[in-house]
Amino acid sequence: LTTTMTKDLKVVVSSNDYPASGLKVLQEHFTVVQSKYNHYGKEGITENKEELMKILPGASALVWISHHPITKELLDIAGPQLKIVSTVSAGYNHCNVPELKARGIKLSNTPDVLSSAVAEIAVALILGAARRLTENLDQVRRGDWEIGFQKTLGQDVRGSTVGVIGLGGIGQATVKRLAGFEVEKFLYTGHREKPEAKALNAEFVSLDNLLSQSDFIILAVPLTDETRHMINKTTIAKMKKNAIIVNVGRGDLIDQDALYDALKNGDIYAAGLDVTTPEPLPKDHKLLSLPNIFILPHIGSATERTRSDMGVLAANNVIRALTGKPLLSPVLE
Ligand SMILES: O=CC(=O)O
């Protein structure tokens, strides 16, 4: 297909804050219609939903910037010519894969390009939780510093055992970054042993082993029916008392009621979360009443370079789908 032919094809971009670099790639090939609204912003979901209802009909591709679900209704409104949903995220738990599959619609995501940025946030969460940054920042903000040698003491990463649940791109990038912290031992668990683990000095163990041995437990798995609430009352009971849980995957990997109880009762030491349920977390949510939790507002991939790379990859997947070529990062094809 030549560009003049593909110019007849309509590509819908679901939000007004898609990176300019990605938009430029799309506009060279297609007629791009972009929503005036941001899924997350003040304008909110309702306005954007109405806008999408207006702009979706006739779309050949949908570039999806949000974790709001891809519903049957949206797909019906788009129409049978829709060839691909290109989600600008690594996670695709919001994409209704069975429905896309049933309709023969392709799905792509943006893994790998975000692994280092998300790993940097995993390191930030580790340090934030271990060094009690929530409490310590509070002291600075209040102008009421605790004085003394044995004040709010934290935990070392040096000499610790770090357990990674899900040694994919993000898990591997996190281990690489932590290598300089003099970690004693890296463990990981997942469906199968990973060839990359050898070079990282990471040992494959069962989930139970990882839970009972790790000082830091890092969640870097996708959210699926299998992983939903994998951190719960039962699995927390297997952890060490000084365990620190870090989550850069999805909020629903953790049963937050169980996490709250464990942090409140001192059954584990702390948690660092970049993802929660819901997002945004209401400011009166009970998790925010805890001193031993360090929460960030889902900023894992939120750097200029990474978001731009994600935008361009999503655009290139659209080009490939609409010109009959294999996707660069397929989920479904
Ligand atoms: O959460 C972010 C992503 O899945 O890319």
The ligand as an SDF file (V2000), in Angstrom:
LIG
                    3D

  5  4  0  0  0  0  0  0  0  0999 V2000
    1.5180    0.7020   33.3330 O   0  0  0  0  0  0  0  0  0  0  0  0
    2.0670    0.9790   32.3250 C   0  0  0  0  0  0  0  0  0  0  0  0
    2.2150    0.0900   31.2240 C   0  0  0  0  0  0  0  0  0  0  0  0
    1.6430   -1.0140   31.2400 O   0  0  0  0  0  0  0  0  0  0  0  0
    2.9100    0.4630   30.2720 O   0  0  0  0  0  0  0  0  0  0  0  0
  1  2  2  0
  2  3  1  0
  3  4  2  0
  3  5  1  0
M  END
$$$$
